């Protein structure tokens, strides 16, 4: 089965300060997680699967699929920044037979765990902003997507009104009803 990713390594690198030399070995799992965990959380299974199917069959730009093409465009920055937010720990710490290891070099100074967390939070904040935009877009255009049925909206309802990524439920979109 072919894996369908809705954004690309080149787009993520193009819009960010990620090194062009960053290996796909680290970037592709982060893209996959951003799409299959985070995006699926507020888009729902049916709509995400429909987007992936249209991309896989190269029908995303076909007449009648304009709404899906717009949605795919709307997803790009969220996917990119959510991907970047998932990278700091993946590229800083390696799991190997010896356990968890951290690379050192005489010409490079690695970040502390606190600095790494600050970088991750910075990019998560950007991803949260784009998640909020995408959520507002989905709510405003829900009639364009039959996959966003009342049943799906019930399951993903809380995720359509809050883009907060902390561990606490904040009661809707930044505390508003």
C-alpha positions as CSV (number, residue, x, y, z in Angstrom):
1,X,0.0,0.0,0.0
2,X,1.4,3.4,-1.0
3,X,1.6,6.0,1.7
4,X,0.0,9.3,0.7
5,X,1.3,12.5,2.3
6,X,-0.5,15.7,1.8
7,X,2.6,17.9,2.0
8,X,6.2,17.4,0.9
9,X,9.7,17.6,2.4
10,X,10.5,20.4,-0.1
11,X,7.6,22.6,1.0
12,X,8.4,22.2,4.7
13,X,12.1,23.1,4.0
14,X,11.1,26.0,1.6
15,X,8.9,27.8,4.2
16,X,11.1,27.3,7.2
17,X,14.7,27.6,8.4
18,X,15.2,23.8,8.3
19,X,18.5,22.8,6.8
20,X,18.3,21.5,3.3
21,X,20.5,18.7,4.5
22,X,18.0,17.4,7.0
23,X,17.4,13.7,6.1
24,X,14.1,12.4,5.1
25,X,14.6,9.7,7.7
26,X,13.6,12.4,10.3
27,X,11.3,14.6,8.3
28,X,9.0,12.0,6.8
29,X,7.9,10.4,10.1
30,X,7.2,14.0,11.4
31,X,5.1,14.7,8.4
32,X,3.3,11.4,8.8
33,X,2.6,12.2,12.5
34,X,1.4,15.7,11.7
35,X,-1.0,14.4,9.1
36,X,-2.3,11.1,10.7
37,X,-2.5,12.3,14.3
38,X,-2.9,16.0,14.4
39,X,-4.7,16.8,11.1
40,X,-7.0,13.7,11.5
41,X,-7.9,14.9,14.9
42,X,-10.0,17.8,13.7
43,X,-10.6,16.9,10.1
44,X,-11.9,13.4,10.8
45,X,-11.3,10.1,9.2
46,X,-13.7,10.4,6.3
47,X,-12.5,13.8,5.1
48,X,-8.8,13.1,5.4
49,X,-9.2,9.8,3.7
50,X,-11.1,11.5,0.8
51,X,-8.3,14.0,0.4
52,X,-5.7,11.3,0.4
53,X,-7.7,9.3,-2.2
54,X,-8.1,12.3,-4.5
55,X,-4.3,13.0,-4.2
56,X,-3.4,9.4,-4.8
57,X,-5.7,9.2,-7.9
58,X,-4.4,12.5,-9.2
59,X,-8.0,13.8,-9.2
60,X,-7.5,16.7,-6.7
61,X,-7.5,19.2,-9.6
62,X,-10.3,17.6,-11.6
63,X,-13.5,19.6,-12.2
64,X,-15.9,19.2,-9.3
65,X,-13.1,18.8,-6.7
66,X,-12.3,22.5,-6.3
67,X,-13.4,22.5,-2.7
68,X,-11.0,19.7,-1.9
69,X,-8.1,21.4,-3.7
70,X,-8.8,24.6,-1.6
71,X,-8.8,22.5,1.5
72,X,-5.5,20.8,0.6
73,X,-4.0,24.3,0.1
74,X,-5.4,25.4,3.5
75,X,-3.7,22.4,5.1
76,X,-0.2,23.1,3.9
77,X,1.1,25.6,6.5
78,X,-0.5,23.7,9.4
79,X,1.1,20.4,8.2
80,X,4.5,22.2,7.7
81,X,4.6,23.8,11.2
82,X,3.2,20.8,13.0
83,X,5.9,18.7,11.2
84,X,8.6,21.2,12.4
85,X,7.2,21.1,16.0
86,X,7.7,17.3,16.0
87,X,11.3,17.5,14.8
88,X,13.5,18.8,17.7
89,X,13.4,15.7,19.8
90,X,13.6,13.4,16.8
91,X,16.8,14.9,15.5
92,X,18.5,15.7,18.8
93,X,18.2,12.3,20.5
94,X,18.8,8.9,18.8
95,X,17.5,5.6,20.0
96,X,20.1,2.9,19.5
97,X,21.4,-0.3,21.0
98,X,23.3,1.7,23.6
99,X,20.1,3.5,24.7
100,X,19.2,7.2,24.1
101,X,22.2,9.0,22.7
102,X,23.0,12.6,21.8
103,X,25.6,13.5,19.2
104,X,28.5,15.9,20.1
105,X,31.0,17.7,17.9
106,X,33.9,20.0,18.6
107,X,32.5,22.6,16.2
108,X,28.8,22.3,17.2
109,X,27.2,23.0,20.5
110,X,23.9,21.1,21.1
111,X,20.9,22.6,22.8
112,X,20.0,21.8,26.3
113,X,16.7,20.0,26.9
114,X,15.1,23.3,28.0
115,X,16.3,25.1,24.9
116,X,15.0,22.2,22.8
117,X,11.6,22.4,24.5
118,X,11.5,26.2,23.8
119,X,12.1,25.6,20.1
120,X,9.4,22.9,20.0
121,X,6.9,25.2,21.8
122,X,7.7,28.1,19.4
123,X,6.9,26.0,16.3
124,X,3.9,24.4,18.1
125,X,2.5,27.9,18.6
126,X,2.8,28.5,14.9
127,X,1.1,25.2,14.2
128,X,-1.7,26.1,16.6
129,X,-2.3,29.3,14.8
130,X,-2.6,27.6,11.4
131,X,-4.8,24.9,13.0
132,X,-7.1,27.6,14.2
133,X,-7.3,29.0,10.7
134,X,-8.0,25.6,9.2
135,X,-10.7,24.9,11.8
136,X,-12.4,28.2,11.0
137,X,-12.2,27.4,7.3
138,X,-13.8,23.9,7.9
139,X,-16.6,25.4,10.0
140,X,-17.3,28.1,7.4
141,X,-17.3,25.7,4.5
142,X,-18.7,22.5,6.1
143,X,-21.4,22.3,3.5
144,X,-18.8,21.9,0.8
145,X,-17.6,18.6,2.4
146,X,-20.2,15.8,2.7
147,X,-17.6,13.8,4.6
148,X,-18.1,16.3,7.5
149,X,-21.4,14.7,8.4
150,X,-23.2,15.4,11.6
151,X,-21.8,12.2,13.0
152,X,-18.2,13.2,12.2
153,X,-18.7,16.7,13.5
154,X,-20.0,15.1,16.7
155,X,-16.8,13.1,17.1
156,X,-14.4,15.9,16.2
157,X,-16.6,18.8,17.6
158,X,-14.3,19.9,20.4
159,X,-11.3,19.8,18.0
160,X,-13.0,22.1,15.6
161,X,-13.3,24.8,18.2
162,X,-10.0,24.8,19.9
163,X,-6.5,24.8,18.5
164,X,-4.7,24.7,21.9
165,X,-2.1,22.0,22.0
166,X,-1.5,21.9,25.8
167,X,-2.6,18.9,27.9
168,X,-5.6,20.8,29.4
169,X,-8.9,21.2,27.7
170,X,-9.5,25.0,27.8
171,X,-13.2,25.0,27.2
172,X,-13.3,25.8,23.5
173,X,-11.6,28.3,21.3
174,X,-9.3,29.9,23.7
175,X,-11.9,29.7,26.5
176,X,-14.8,31.2,24.5
177,X,-18.1,29.4,23.7
